Amino acid sequence: MLRKKFPIILSLACLSIFLLSSYVAFAQVFPQRWVSYKISSGKLDLAYNYDYVNSGAYSSAEVVAGANKWLNIGANVLLTPASYWSSDVILREVDYSTWLNNGWSQTTLAWTLQIAGSKPCSNDASTNVCTASDTITAAAIYINTAQAPGLFSGDKRQALVAHELGHAFSIAHNSVIGQDSLMKNGAWNDSRFSYTPTNPDIADVNSMYHP
């Protein structure tokens, strides 16, 4: 459960760990897992909040639709909208000037940060400092508002939310050549990017959280 607000100045990471593997044999995931009390009957059970997705760049309906892409598809995850203080995952828009002042690339669509207790799992855009001995207790998804309205459509915004939630679960980027995935690093600029979770994405989740 999230117990305090995430400061905007944190370095966030939509982490890029490329594991060339078949989804049948090897999951493309980070080593850290969510704390055990967030796992119910083998399913990762997270509450999320979007109170700070309020600039108009994204709609609340798009956030919910993005989260719902993970539901009822065989993935061992449950996602429920909740109040800010009751949530495990916080989505937050960041205005363009703040984004640039934090040193984040202007072309980056969003960053996801996992936190293990008081320890951020990333300290820059490409480093994961958490290990299998760390347990995730919260996550934050920060969205670049300059890269939303007028630049891409609502279905892409929904897919972006679903993609970042995948990172919050501990799924890494999918780099398998010829494999369709929601978790492609280049998003829709990759011809194999899927707007919904695919079998490899579901297998990645279920390799981590299962009965």
Solvent accessible surface area in square Angstrom, and as a share of the most:
residue,aa,sasa,rsa
1,M,79,0.35
2,L,6,0.03
3,R,177,0.64
4,K,141,0.60
5,K,104,0.44
6,F,12,0.05
7,P,65,0.41
8,I,39,0.20
9,I,144,0.73
10,L,43,0.21
11,S,49,0.32
12,L,3,0.01
13,A,1,0.01
14,C,19,0.11
15,L,9,0.04
16,S,36,0.23
17,I,53,0.27
18,F,106,0.44
19,L,66,0.33
20,L,143,0.71
21,S,18,0.12
22,S,54,0.35
23,Y,72,0.27
24,V,125,0.72
25,A,68,0.53
26,F,133,0.55
27,A,30,0.23
28,Q,2,0.01
29,V,23,0.13
30,F,2,0.01
31,P,59,0.37
32,Q,0,0.00
33,R,75,0.27
34,W,5,0.02
35,V,23,0.13
36,S,86,0.56
37,Y,144,0.55
38,K,35,0.15
39,I,59,0.30
40,S,54,0.35
41,S,107,0.69
42,G,10,0.09
43,K,77,0.32
44,L,0,0.00
45,D,48,0.25
46,L,1,0.01
47,A,17,0.13
48,Y,1,0.00
49,N,5,0.02
50,Y,54,0.20
51,D,82,0.43
52,Y,65,0.25
53,V,11,0.06
54,N,110,0.56
55,S,74,0.48
56,G,64,0.62
57,A,8,0.07
58,Y,6,0.02
59,S,51,0.33
60,S,56,0.36
61,A,72,0.56
62,E,22,0.10
63,V,0,0.00
64,V,39,0.23
65,A,34,0.26
66,G,0,0.00
67,A,0,0.00
68,N,72,0.37
69,K,42,0.18
70,W,0,0.00
71,L,40,0.20
72,N,157,0.81
73,I,66,0.34
74,G,54,0.52
75,A,7,0.06
76,N,22,0.11
77,V,4,0.02
78,L,69,0.34
79,L,11,0.06
80,T,74,0.43
81,P,66,0.41
82,A,35,0.27
83,S,67,0.43
84,Y,16,0.06
85,W,133,0.47
86,S,51,0.33
87,S,0,0.00
88,D,1,0.01
89,V,0,0.00
90,I,4,0.02
91,L,0,0.00
92,R,49,0.18
93,E,16,0.07
94,V,3,0.02
95,D,75,0.39
96,Y,88,0.34
97,S,69,0.45
98,T,37,0.21
99,W,0,0.00
100,L,77,0.38
101,N,127,0.65
102,N,40,0.20
103,G,65,0.63
104,W,20,0.07
105,S,56,0.36
106,Q,96,0.43
107,T,96,0.56
108,T,29,0.17
109,L,36,0.18
110,A,4,0.03
111,W,20,0.07
112,T,4,0.02
113,L,1,0.00
114,Q,8,0.04
115,I,18,0.09
116,A,13,0.10
117,G,50,0.48
118,S,103,0.66
119,K,77,0.33
120,P,49,0.31
121,C,1,0.00
122,S,5,0.03
123,N,93,0.48
124,D,62,0.32
125,A,47,0.36
126,S,82,0.53
127,T,46,0.27
128,N,31,0.16
129,V,53,0.30
130,C,4,0.02
131,T,69,0.40
132,A,82,0.64
133,S,101,0.65
134,D,23,0.12
135,T,68,0.40
136,I,0,0.00
137,T,30,0.18
138,A,7,0.05
139,A,0,0.00
140,A,0,0.00
141,I,1,0.00
142,Y,2,0.01
143,I,2,0.01
144,N,1,0.00
145,T,23,0.13
146,A,38,0.29
147,Q,34,0.15
148,A,0,0.00
149,P,77,0.48
150,G,85,0.81
151,L,110,0.55
152,F,21,0.09
153,S,57,0.37
154,G,21,0.20
155,D,78,0.40
156,K,52,0.22
157,R,36,0.13
158,Q,46,0.20
159,A,0,0.00
160,L,10,0.05
161,V,2,0.01
162,A,0,0.00
163,H,10,0.04
164,E,3,0.01
165,L,0,0.00
166,G,0,0.00
167,H,3,0.01
168,A,0,0.00
169,F,0,0.00
170,S,0,0.00
171,I,0,0.00
172,A,1,0.00
173,H,2,0.01
174,N,4,0.02
175,S,25,0.16
176,V,26,0.15
177,I,167,0.85
178,G,42,0.40
179,Q,25,0.11
180,D,62,0.32
181,S,0,0.00
182,L,0,0.00
183,M,1,0.00
184,K,9,0.04
185,N,80,0.41
186,G,33,0.32
187,A,12,0.09
188,W,54,0.19
189,N,134,0.69
190,D,47,0.25
191,S,109,0.71
192,R,92,0.34
193,F,20,0.08
194,S,21,0.13
195,Y,74,0.28
196,T,66,0.39
197,P,14,0.09
198,T,27,0.15
199,N,101,0.52
200,P,9,0.05
201,D,0,0.00
202,I,24,0.12
203,A,31,0.24
204,D,2,0.01
205,V,0,0.00
206,N,41,0.21
207,S,57,0.37
208,M,19,0.09
209,Y,2,0.01
210,H,106,0.47
211,P,140,0.88
